[in-house]
Amino acid sequence: MRVDEAVALDVARAAVATALRCGATACDATLTSARRFHVEARATTLEKLEGAVGTQLHVRVFREGRRAAFATTDLTSEGIEAGVATVVAQAAQVAVDPMAALPERFAERLPELDLFDPAVARRDDAAKIDAALELERIARAADPRIQNSAGSHVGDSVALTALANSSGFAGAYVATRVSMSAGPIAIDDGQKRVGHYGSAARRLDALEAVESVARTAARRATEMFGARKPVTARLPVIFERDVAAAVLSDLFAALSGANVAAGNSWLAGRIGERIGSPAVTVIDDGRLPGGLGSAPFDGEGVATQRTLPFEAGVLRTFLYDTYYARKLGAASTGNAGGGGVAPSNFYLAPGDRSLDELVASTARGVLVMDVIGFATEHASGTYSRGARGFYIVDGEIAYPVDEFTIAGRFAEMLAAVDGVANDLRFDGSVVSPSFRIAEMTVSGT
């Protein structure tokens, strides 16, 4: 790391003091410093080898109801002074927005969330290169039909975040992240089948083993051999956990206060309604120990928290940063990030059955393993995706299917969730266990 927590907070505080001196009525400053590494291997060759260390200061200034912001990598006192003076002057030219102001409340304590693993920070780069090459070797050796690769990737990061503002808040934390993935390509009668699979975690010892990742990716590349189109029908659809997470991402968009305020959410005006089945409890938990979306405070210094947007199918709340909470007459849920409303650890609460048990309890249906394309209309809640997976007959996987479309409306989909598996893993900021929807339109032949 180029700076430690104390130095980072000093820089942020100095930027805030400069802004007030230049005429700002309020200000916050966030300094981020990160060391990142990434390697991509194909066969026995390293396709990419990237390492970077960077530090950036982001400053927001408020001036009599006006807001402006700037970012810089020049951390000299002269550079910060010049940038802050410029952005304060620019704020005077911005239209007045009565919602634009610092939050009223900030995190009062910074809990230990197990975000930093020293093993990630001290891991030798050669070990990461070896892991990427080993992913390739194991995946390619798993089946003679695997003849190529979309690349095997290993990466990690160590990142410091420090935030200070003119209301007296100051806080900092350091977080690590490590990941790996493989994408072997098998040839099925001239058609390429790619099997993507990966793992990510805060701690090195929580990462899935290299051999497990490689073999799972290899299996996914070959298990779709001989796939056919299913017959068009209304059928139960099971979303495998990785695909289920993509469905949850669409649901998060509808729960975002930014989309609700803009009239771009099918959930607008429906707080208190029962929309999903009793199996639908959706949680956003910014204080989950070791979570990839966890932090002691959000991008504005507001305390993160555990929020239930859906509780047993009932819509309880949207998710907000300070700005959109004010617009909608609510309170921030600690979800400010990336310049807007962002998930922390957003997930569907798991059930008590395995994915195999969900399949076994499905007389006829489809298990979706991958989706293609983007066709969610957030204002209306219309969902449509190209898909591939497996056809289920009498509770068993019968044969692979592809080149079909699954479609429905989110309200009906949530209401029809009748089974949730217990295979949840926290390997991203939006995750989900596998779950089944009692009926959707499956369009094939």
SEMI-622891 format. One record per residue (C-alpha): residue in one letter; chain; x, z, y. Coordinates in nm, 2 decimals, decimal comma. Each point is the difference from the previous one (the first is absolute). Example, Ala and Ser with C-alpha at 12.3 -4.5 7.8 and 13.67 -1.06 7.14 Angstrom:
REM residues 2
a / A / 1,23 / 0,78 / -0,45
s / A / 0,14 / -0,07 / 0,34
//
This chain:
REM residues 445
m / A / 0,00 / 0,00 / 0,00
r / A / 0,12 / -0,08 / 0,35
v / A / -0,17 / 0,31 / 0,16
d / A / -0,12 / 0,33 / -0,13
e / A / -0,33 / 0,17 / 0,08
a / A / 0,13 / 0,21 / 0,29
v / A / 0,17 / -0,30 / 0,17
a / A / -0,31 / -0,21 / -0,06
l / A / -0,23 / 0,25 / 0,16
d / A / 0,24 / 0,04 / 0,30
v / A / -0,02 / -0,38 / 0,05
a / A / -0,38 / 0,00 / -0,02
r / A / -0,03 / 0,30 / 0,24
a / A / 0,23 / -0,17 / 0,25
a / A / -0,21 / -0,32 / -0,01
v / A / -0,31 / 0,21 / 0,07
a / A / 0,17 / 0,18 / 0,29
t / A / 0,11 / -0,33 / 0,15
a / A / -0,35 / -0,14 / -0,02
l / A / -0,15 / 0,30 / 0,18
r / A / 0,28 / -0,03 / 0,26
c / A / -0,09 / -0,37 / 0,06
g / A / -0,37 / 0,07 / 0,06
a / A / -0,17 / 0,02 / -0,34
t / A / -0,27 / 0,26 / -0,03
a / A / 0,05 / 0,03 / -0,37
c / A / 0,24 / -0,14 / -0,26
d / A / 0,11 / 0,01 / -0,37
a / A / 0,31 / -0,14 / -0,15
t / A / 0,08 / -0,07 / -0,37
l / A / 0,35 / -0,06 / -0,13
t / A / 0,03 / -0,14 / -0,35
s / A / 0,34 / -0,05 / -0,18
a / A / 0,02 / -0,15 / -0,35
r / A / 0,25 / -0,11 / -0,25
r / A / -0,14 / -0,27 / -0,24
f / A / 0,13 / -0,18 / -0,31
h / A / -0,14 / -0,28 / -0,20
v / A / 0,13 / -0,21 / -0,29
e / A / -0,16 / -0,29 / -0,18
a / A / 0,13 / -0,13 / -0,33
r / A / -0,08 / -0,31 / -0,20
a / A / 0,15 / -0,03 / -0,35
t / A / 0,36 / 0,11 / 0,05
t / A / 0,02 / -0,09 / 0,37
l / A / -0,07 / 0,20 / 0,32
e / A / -0,23 / -0,21 / 0,21
k / A / -0,01 / 0,25 / 0,29
l / A / 0,20 / 0,30 / 0,10
e / A / -0,12 / 0,16 / 0,32
g / A / 0,10 / 0,32 / 0,17
a / A / -0,10 / 0,12 / 0,35
v / A / 0,02 / 0,30 / 0,23
g / A / -0,21 / 0,00 / 0,31
t / A / -0,14 / 0,23 / 0,27
q / A / -0,28 / -0,07 / 0,24
l / A / -0,17 / 0,19 / 0,27
h / A / -0,37 / -0,06 / 0,08
v / A / -0,15 / 0,14 / 0,32
r / A / -0,36 / 0,01 / 0,11
v / A / -0,07 / 0,09 / 0,36
f / A / -0,34 / 0,09 / 0,16
r / A / -0,05 / -0,03 / 0,37
e / A / -0,34 / 0,09 / 0,15
g / A / -0,20 / -0,14 / -0,28
r / A / 0,23 / -0,29 / -0,07
r / A / 0,22 / -0,05 / -0,30
a / A / 0,31 / -0,20 / -0,08
a / A / 0,28 / 0,01 / -0,26
f / A / 0,34 / -0,13 / -0,08
a / A / 0,26 / 0,02 / -0,27
t / A / 0,38 / -0,02 / 0,01
t / A / 0,30 / 0,03 / -0,22
d / A / 0,22 / 0,08 / 0,31
l / A / 0,03 / 0,38 / -0,02
t / A / 0,24 / 0,04 / 0,28
s / A / -0,13 / 0,22 / 0,29
e / A / 0,03 / -0,31 / 0,23
g / A / -0,20 / -0,22 / -0,25
i / A / -0,27 / 0,26 / -0,05
e / A / -0,03 / 0,06 / 0,38
a / A / -0,03 / -0,37 / 0,08
g / A / -0,26 / -0,06 / -0,27
v / A / -0,21 / 0,30 / 0,08
a / A / 0,00 / -0,08 / 0,38
t / A / -0,11 / -0,35 / -0,08
v / A / -0,29 / 0,09 / -0,23
v / A / -0,13 / 0,27 / 0,24
a / A / 0,00 / -0,26 / 0,28
q / A / -0,18 / -0,24 / -0,23
a / A / -0,27 / 0,26 / -0,09
a / A / -0,12 / -0,01 / 0,36
q / A / -0,10 / -0,36 / -0,06
v / A / -0,21 / 0,07 / -0,31
a / A / -0,38 / 0,04 / 0,01
v / A / -0,13 / 0,36 / 0,00
d / A / -0,12 / 0,11 / -0,34
p / A / -0,15 / 0,35 / 0,00
m / A / 0,07 / 0,04 / -0,38
a / A / 0,37 / -0,06 / 0,05
a / A / 0,17 / 0,34 / 0,00
l / A / 0,20 / 0,23 / -0,23
p / A / -0,18 / 0,20 / -0,26
e / A / -0,15 / 0,34 / 0,09
r / A / 0,15 / 0,18 / -0,31
f / A / 0,32 / -0,04 / -0,19
a / A / 0,15 / 0,12 / -0,33
e / A / 0,07 / 0,37 / 0,04
r / A / 0,21 / 0,03 / -0,31
l / A / 0,20 / -0,25 / -0,20
p / A / -0,05 / 0,07 / -0,38
e / A / 0,26 / -0,08 / -0,26
l / A / -0,14 / -0,31 / -0,18
d / A / 0,29 / -0,09 / -0,23
l / A / 0,06 / -0,33 / 0,18
f / A / 0,38 / 0,00 / -0,03
d / A / 0,21 / -0,04 / -0,31
p / A / 0,38 / 0,04 / 0,04
a / A / 0,05 / -0,19 / -0,32
v / A / -0,14 / -0,31 / 0,18
a / A / 0,22 / 0,05 / 0,30
r / A / 0,32 / 0,03 / -0,21
r / A / -0,08 / -0,26 / -0,26
d / A / 0,29 / -0,25 / -0,03
d / A / -0,09 / -0,36 / 0,09
a / A / 0,17 / -0,12 / -0,32
a / A / -0,26 / 0,20 / -0,20
k / A / -0,28 / -0,19 / 0,17
i / A / 0,16 / -0,33 / -0,07
d / A / 0,05 / 0,09 / -0,36
a / A / -0,37 / 0,10 / -0,02
a / A / -0,12 / -0,34 / 0,14
l / A / 0,22 / -0,19 / -0,25
e / A / -0,12 / 0,23 / -0,28
l / A / -0,37 / -0,07 / 0,09
e / A / 0,08 / -0,37 / -0,03
r / A / 0,18 / 0,03 / -0,33
i / A / -0,27 / 0,21 / -0,17
a / A / -0,29 / -0,20 / 0,13
r / A / 0,16 / -0,33 / -0,11
a / A / 0,10 / 0,13 / -0,34
a / A / -0,35 / 0,14 / -0,07
d / A / -0,15 / -0,34 / -0,10
p / A / 0,16 / -0,34 / -0,06
r / A / -0,29 / -0,16 / 0,20
i / A / 0,13 / 0,16 / 0,31
q / A / 0,23 / -0,26 / 0,15
n / A / 0,02 / 0,08 / 0,37
s / A / -0,06 / 0,27 / 0,26
a / A / -0,16 / 0,05 / 0,34
g / A / 0,27 / 0,26 / 0,05
s / A / 0,07 / 0,36 / -0,08
h / A / 0,02 / 0,23 / 0,30
v / A / 0,15 / 0,35 / 0,06
g / A / -0,02 / 0,16 / 0,34
d / A / 0,01 / 0,33 / 0,18
s / A / -0,01 / 0,15 / 0,35
v / A / 0,08 / 0,32 / 0,18
a / A / -0,20 / 0,03 / 0,33
l / A / -0,01 / 0,25 / 0,28
t / A / -0,30 / 0,03 / 0,23
a / A / 0,01 / 0,22 / 0,31
l / A / -0,28 / 0,02 / 0,26
a / A / -0,02 / 0,19 / 0,33
n / A / -0,26 / -0,01 / 0,27
s / A / -0,08 / 0,14 / 0,35
s / A / -0,25 / 0,25 / -0,14
g / A / 0,28 / 0,19 / -0,16
f / A / -0,02 / -0,12 / -0,36
a / A / 0,33 / -0,08 / -0,18
g / A / 0,04 / -0,07 / -0,37
a / A / 0,22 / -0,18 / -0,24
y / A / 0,03 / -0,07 / -0,37
v / A / 0,21 / -0,21 / -0,24
a / A / -0,14 / -0,20 / -0,29
t / A / 0,14 / -0,20 / -0,29
r / A / -0,16 / -0,28 / -0,20
v / A / 0,13 / -0,18 / -0,31
s / A / -0,16 / -0,30 / -0,18
m / A / 0,06 / -0,26 / -0,27
s / A / -0,20 / -0,30 / -0,13
a / A / 0,04 / -0,30 / -0,23
g / A / -0,17 / -0,34 / -0,02
p / A / 0,09 / -0,18 / -0,32
i / A / -0,14 / -0,35 / -0,05
a / A / -0,12 / -0,12 / -0,34
i / A / -0,09 / -0,36 / -0,08
d / A / -0,34 / -0,05 / -0,16
d / A / -0,04 / -0,36 / -0,11
g / A / 0,16 / -0,12 / 0,32
q / A / -0,18 / 0,26 / 0,22
k / A / 0,20 / 0,28 / 0,17
r / A / -0,12 / 0,35 / -0,06
v / A / 0,15 / 0,27 / 0,23
g / A / -0,01 / 0,36 / -0,10
h / A / 0,04 / 0,22 / 0,31
y / A / 0,04 / 0,38 / -0,05
g / A / 0,18 / 0,27 / 0,20
s / A / 0,04 / 0,36 / 0,08
a / A / 0,06 / 0,20 / 0,33
a / A / 0,04 / 0,36 / 0,09
r / A / 0,16 / 0,25 / 0,25
r / A / 0,23 / 0,14 / -0,27
l / A / 0,23 / -0,18 / -0,23
d / A / -0,10 / 0,21 / -0,30
a / A / -0,37 / -0,10 / 0,06
l / A / 0,08 / -0,37 / -0,03
e / A / -0,10 / -0,17 / -0,32
a / A / 0,29 / -0,08 / -0,23
v / A / 0,16 / -0,34 / 0,02
e / A / -0,08 / -0,09 / -0,36
s / A / -0,37 / 0,09 / 0,05
v / A / -0,03 / -0,21 / 0,31
a / A / 0,17 / -0,30 / -0,15
r / A / -0,20 / 0,01 / -0,33
t / A / -0,33 / 0,05 / 0,18
a / A / 0,08 / -0,30 / 0,22
a / A / 0,10 / -0,21 / -0,30
r / A / -0,32 / 0,09 / -0,18
r / A / -0,21 / -0,10 / 0,30
a / A / 0,18 / -0,34 / 0,01
t / A / -0,09 / -0,08 / -0,36
e / A / -0,34 / 0,17 / -0,06
m / A / -0,19 / -0,27 / 0,19
f / A / 0,11 / -0,28 / -0,23
g / A / -0,29 / -0,21 / -0,11
a / A / -0,22 / 0,12 / 0,28
r / A / -0,34 / -0,18 / 0,04
k / A / -0,27 / 0,00 / 0,26
p / A / -0,29 / 0,24 / -0,07
v / A / -0,36 / -0,10 / 0,00
t / A / -0,17 / 0,07 / 0,33
a / A / -0,21 / 0,32 / -0,03
r / A / -0,09 / 0,34 / 0,14
l / A / 0,24 / 0,24 / -0,17
p / A / 0,16 / 0,34 / 0,02
v / A / 0,34 / -0,04 / 0,17
i / A / 0,29 / 0,25 / -0,05
f / A / 0,27 / -0,01 / 0,27
e / A / 0,34 / 0,10 / -0,14
r / A / 0,17 / 0,26 / 0,22
d / A / 0,23 / -0,24 / 0,19
v / A / -0,30 / -0,23 / 0,08
a / A / -0,22 / 0,29 / 0,07
a / A / 0,25 / 0,11 / 0,28
a / A / -0,06 / -0,34 / 0,16
v / A / -0,38 / 0,07 / 0,00
l / A / 0,07 / 0,34 / 0,16
s / A / 0,20 / -0,18 / 0,27
d / A / -0,31 / -0,20 / 0,09
l / A / -0,20 / 0,32 / 0,01
f / A / 0,25 / 0,17 / 0,23
a / A / -0,04 / -0,29 / 0,24
a / A / -0,37 / 0,07 / 0,02
l / A / 0,06 / 0,38 / 0,05
s / A / 0,25 / -0,06 / 0,28
g / A / -0,13 / 0,12 / 0,34
a / A / 0,16 / -0,30 / 0,16
n / A / -0,22 / -0,24 / -0,20
v / A / -0,31 / 0,22 / 0,04
a / A / 0,05 / 0,01 / 0,38
a / A / 0,04 / -0,38 / 0,00
g / A / -0,32 / -0,06 / -0,20
n / A / 0,21 / -0,14 / -0,29
s / A / -0,10 / 0,24 / -0,27
w / A / -0,30 / -0,01 / -0,24
l / A / 0,01 / 0,38 / 0,01
a / A / -0,07 / 0,04 / 0,37
g / A / -0,29 / 0,23 / 0,08
r / A / -0,04 / 0,13 / -0,36
i / A / 0,16 / 0,34 / 0,01
g / A / -0,19 / 0,24 / -0,22
e / A / -0,14 / -0,28 / -0,22
r / A / 0,04 / -0,01 / -0,38
i / A / 0,17 / -0,33 / -0,05
g / A / 0,21 / 0,04 / -0,32
s / A / -0,08 / 0,15 / -0,34
p / A / 0,08 / 0,36 / -0,07
a / A / 0,33 / -0,12 / -0,15
v / A / 0,12 / -0,11 / 0,35
t / A / 0,20 / 0,26 / 0,17
v / A / 0,27 / -0,15 / 0,23
i / A / 0,27 / 0,21 / 0,15
d / A / 0,26 / -0,05 / 0,27
d / A / 0,27 / 0,28 / -0,03
g / A / 0,29 / -0,01 / 0,24
r / A / 0,13 / 0,33 / -0,14
l / A / 0,03 / -0,09 / -0,36
p / A / 0,34 / 0,13 / -0,12
g / A / 0,24 / -0,29 / -0,07
g / A / -0,26 / -0,26 / 0,10
l / A / 0,13 / -0,33 / 0,13
g / A / -0,25 / 0,02 / 0,28
s / A / 0,06 / 0,37 / 0,07
a / A / 0,14 / 0,14 / 0,33
p / A / -0,04 / 0,33 / 0,18
f / A / -0,14 / -0,18 / 0,31
d / A / -0,13 / -0,34 / 0,07
g / A / 0,13 / -0,26 / 0,25
e / A / -0,13 / 0,20 / 0,29
g / A / 0,11 / 0,34 / -0,11
v / A / -0,35 / 0,10 / -0,13
a / A / 0,00 / 0,21 / -0,31
t / A / -0,07 / -0,21 / -0,31
q / A / -0,27 / 0,13 / -0,23
r / A / -0,21 / -0,05 / -0,31
t / A / -0,32 / -0,19 / 0,08
l / A / -0,28 / -0,12 / -0,23
p / A / -0,16 / -0,31 / 0,15
f / A / -0,22 / -0,03 / -0,31
e / A / -0,11 / 0,31 / -0,19
a / A / -0,19 / -0,07 / -0,32
g / A / -0,12 / -0,33 / 0,14
v / A / -0,11 / 0,14 / 0,35
l / A / 0,18 / -0,14 / 0,31
r / A / 0,13 / 0,31 / 0,18
t / A / 0,23 / -0,14 / 0,27
f / A / 0,22 / -0,29 / 0,12
l / A / 0,37 / 0,03 / 0,05
y / A / 0,14 / 0,02 / 0,35
d / A / 0,29 / 0,01 / 0,23
t / A / -0,05 / 0,17 / 0,34
y / A / -0,11 / -0,31 / 0,19
y / A / -0,27 / -0,12 / -0,24
a / A / -0,12 / 0,36 / -0,06
r / A / -0,07 / 0,03 / 0,37
k / A / -0,18 / -0,34 / 0,00
l / A / -0,23 / 0,12 / -0,28
g / A / -0,04 / 0,36 / 0,11
a / A / 0,19 / 0,14 / -0,29
a / A / 0,33 / 0,18 / -0,05
s / A / 0,33 / -0,15 / -0,13
t / A / 0,05 / 0,03 / -0,38
g / A / 0,37 / -0,03 / 0,04
n / A / 0,01 / -0,36 / -0,09
a / A / 0,20 / -0,15 / 0,29
g / A / 0,27 / -0,23 / -0,12
g / A / 0,15 / -0,34 / 0,08
g / A / -0,18 / -0,03 / 0,33
g / A / -0,35 / 0,06 / -0,15
v / A / -0,19 / 0,17 / -0,28
a / A / 0,20 / 0,02 / -0,32
p / A / -0,05 / 0,15 / -0,35
s / A / 0,21 / 0,29 / -0,11
n / A / -0,06 / 0,05 / -0,38
f / A / -0,34 / -0,17 / -0,03
y / A / -0,15 / 0,00 / -0,35
l / A / -0,30 / 0,02 / -0,23
a / A / -0,02 / 0,33 / -0,18
p / A / 0,08 / -0,05 / -0,37
g / A / -0,24 / 0,05 / -0,28
d / A / 0,07 / 0,16 / -0,35
r / A / 0,01 / -0,31 / -0,22
s / A / 0,29 / -0,24 / -0,08
l / A / -0,01 / -0,37 / 0,08
d / A / -0,03 / -0,06 / -0,37
e / A / -0,30 / 0,22 / -0,02
l / A / -0,16 / -0,19 / 0,29
v / A / 0,06 / -0,33 / -0,19
a / A / -0,14 / 0,15 / -0,33
s / A / -0,32 / 0,11 / 0,18
t / A / -0,06 / -0,36 / 0,13
a / A / -0,20 / -0,22 / -0,23
r / A / 0,08 / -0,32 / 0,18
g / A / 0,18 / -0,04 / 0,33
v / A / 0,33 / -0,09 / 0,17
l / A / 0,31 / 0,20 / 0,06
v / A / 0,16 / -0,13 / 0,32
m / A / 0,38 / 0,02 / 0,00
d / A / 0,07 / -0,22 / 0,31
v / A / -0,18 / -0,14 / 0,30
i / A / 0,08 / -0,31 / 0,20
g / A / -0,08 / -0,09 / 0,36
f / A / -0,16 / 0,19 / 0,29
a / A / -0,38 / -0,02 / 0,04
t / A / -0,13 / 0,34 / 0,13
e / A / -0,24 / -0,01 / 0,29
h / A / 0,03 / 0,34 / 0,15
a / A / -0,30 / -0,02 / 0,24
s / A / -0,24 / -0,09 / -0,28
g / A / 0,18 / 0,16 / -0,29
t / A / 0,01 / -0,32 / -0,21
y / A / 0,27 / -0,01 / -0,27
s / A / 0,13 / -0,30 / -0,19
r / A / 0,33 / -0,06 / -0,18
g / A / 0,15 / -0,23 / -0,25
a / A / 0,11 / 0,20 / -0,30
r / A / 0,17 / 0,01 / -0,34
g / A / -0,02 / 0,26 / -0,28
f / A / -0,17 / 0,05 / -0,34
y / A / -0,34 / -0,05 / -0,14
i / A / -0,15 / 0,30 / -0,18
v / A / -0,22 / -0,03 / -0,30
d / A / -0,15 / 0,30 / -0,19
g / A / 0,23 / 0,24 / 0,18
e / A / 0,32 / -0,19 / -0,08
i / A / 0,23 / -0,24 / 0,18
a / A / -0,10 / -0,34 / -0,15
y / A / 0,21 / -0,26 / 0,19
p / A / 0,16 / -0,07 / 0,34
v / A / -0,19 / -0,17 / 0,27
d / A / 0,10 / -0,16 / 0,33
e / A / -0,12 / -0,25 / 0,27
f / A / -0,32 / 0,20 / 0,07
t / A / -0,15 / 0,17 / 0,30
i / A / -0,14 / 0,35 / 0,03
a / A / -0,24 / 0,06 / 0,29
g / A / -0,24 / 0,26 / 0,14
r / A / -0,09 / 0,21 / 0,30
f / A / 0,20 / 0,32 / 0,06
a / A / -0,31 / 0,22 / 0,03
e / A / -0,13 / -0,12 / -0,34
m / A / 0,34 / 0,02 / -0,15
l / A / 0,05 / 0,37 / 0,10
a / A / -0,35 / 0,09 / -0,11
a / A / 0,07 / -0,16 / -0,34
v / A / 0,33 / 0,19 / -0,07
d / A / -0,08 / 0,16 / -0,34
g / A / 0,34 / 0,09 / -0,14
v / A / 0,33 / 0,11 / 0,15
a / A / 0,31 / 0,03 / -0,20
n / A / 0,27 / 0,27 / 0,01
d / A / 0,30 / -0,23 / 0,05
l / A / 0,06 / 0,06 / 0,38
r / A / 0,36 / 0,00 / 0,11
f / A / 0,12 / 0,05 / 0,35
d / A / 0,23 / -0,30 / 0,05
g / A / -0,12 / -0,12 / 0,34
s / A / -0,20 / 0,11 / 0,30
v / A / -0,32 / -0,16 / -0,15
v / A / -0,05 / 0,06 / -0,37
s / A / -0,28 / 0,03 / -0,26
p / A / -0,07 / 0,07 / -0,36
s / A / -0,16 / -0,27 / -0,20
f / A / -0,38 / -0,01 / 0,04
r / A / -0,30 / -0,19 / -0,13
i / A / -0,28 / -0,16 / 0,19
a / A / -0,32 / -0,03 / -0,21
e / A / -0,07 / -0,36 / 0,11
m / A / 0,16 / -0,27 / 0,21
t / A / -0,03 / -0,38 / 0,01
v / A / 0,28 / -0,16 / -0,21
s / A / 0,02 / -0,37 / 0,07
g / A / 0,18 / -0,21 / -0,25
t / A / -0,13 / -0,30 / -0,20
//
